[in-house]
Amino acid sequence: MAITLFHCQEARSMRSLWLINELNLDAEVITLSFGEELRSDDYMSRHPLGRVPCLIDGDTTLYESGAITEWLCENYDTKNLWRKPGDPERAEWLQWLHYAETICVHVASLTQQQIVIFDSELRSPTVRKLETRRLEKAIEVLETQLENQDYLLKSGFSGADIGVGYSLHAGRLFTDISVFPNVSRYYERLSKRPAFQLSLPEPGATNLIYTEENYWMEPS
């Protein structure tokens, strides 16, 4: 197999796995556990920060999810998930593809506060409130964009929806997206896609970032 994806359950690498599934690519997916496997010398020789995703395609190694989306779409797209240079929607596609991280940066901060920092006395209610509000503001932008269309681009589903869709998948654990009706319908639409379903952890999977026990819906 030419393509190998290093993945952790429901981490940002889910974007890459979802795209691989949408494109029906023949790829080896190596699922790692959070902790020692990511910090091993072998893995860090591929990804210097010991994080996921990391994609190897022949002689090419990439470890930014947005870059992986661009690479896979540019080289393997057969489903109209890419908007190539010169396409009228090219700039918009790029904008939304990378807007996924505008959302996810707040999700990452909330994940740190609720899950990574074990000592509750070291967690900051102020940071939690600020980041929740910032997350909601970022989602509001999507609510406006989706006012009269099913996907981020008028032409339909694309790789940009995969990036933003993952951010909502994680972000919905930290705020109630049902207050954004367009976004809520959008996420429901995305989450029913077979490729999305294939990218979720199998029932009973362990070592997950997000569980019902370690996230909240409302900041205190």
Buried (B, 14 or more C-beta within 10 A) or exposed (E): EEBBBBBBBBBBBBBBBBBBBBBEBEBEBBBBEBEEBBEEEEBBEBBEEBBBBBBBBEEEEBBBBBBBBBBBBEBBBEBEBBBEEEEEBEEBBBEBBBBBBBBBBBBBBBBBBBBEEEEEEEBEEEBBEBBBEBBBEBBEEBBEBBEEEBBBBEBEBBBBBBBBBBBBBBBBBBBEBEEBEBBBEBBEBBBEBEBBEEBBBEEEEEEEBBEEEEBBEEBE
